[in-house]
Amino acid sequence: MAKPAFDILRALAIGSQAVGLTAVITLETVMGDAARPWQGLTLGLMVAAALVLALARTYRRNRRRKRTERG
């Protein structure tokens, strides 16, 4: 089976990481050393988003596999 040309979960993963990195850099630029706790929070949210998207991707792949096995 051919893969679709556009994968929404991959786009969301790339977008969330790009937004997170931009936020980390912006916080450092604007707040200096006071940005450390906010940067940590941002990185934590980035990891959480990556985990959620990985789980969604695995769920979708397994659901597709079960559907093709049934017929």
C-alpha angles and dihedrals in degrees: 000000000000119000117243116256093235124042112194094198092053090049091050091049093050092044094049092050091048092050091047094050091047090051092050092051093044092050091052091048096047103035105026114199092353088070095072098097092045091049089052090051091048092051090049090052090048091054091046091051091049091051093048092049092047090052091048090050092050091047091050093048093049092047090051091048092052091048092053092047092054094055 
